[in-house]
Amino acid sequence: MTLARMNISDYLQFLEPIQEQLNKVYSIASLGLTVLICLWLFNFIVGLIQRTYSVGKAIGGVYRNYFHKYLRQAILGVLNTFKKTTNPI
């Protein structure tokens, strides 16, 4: 007869160990998710750095092979135009 007269709060006491286990599982799952997100962000940043380096190297190679000689001559020509000549006496 005492089982019929138990309140809901009495039944909830039986669920406390299950709740504690679920809290542990949730804590471990959230830690795992946090680690995965950190690793993904690290991989994303490294990928951006690698792509930026590759694009810069390609653009620098094109500049060095095709434009550097002409641009250097033009800049030196402009600088030599404004250069003061000193005549030693």
Secondary structure, DSSP 8 states (H G I E B T S, - for coil): -TTTT--HHHHHHHHHHHHHHHHHHHHHHHHHHHHHHHHHHHHHHHHHHHHHHHHHHHHHHHIIIIIHHHHHHHHHHHHHHS-------
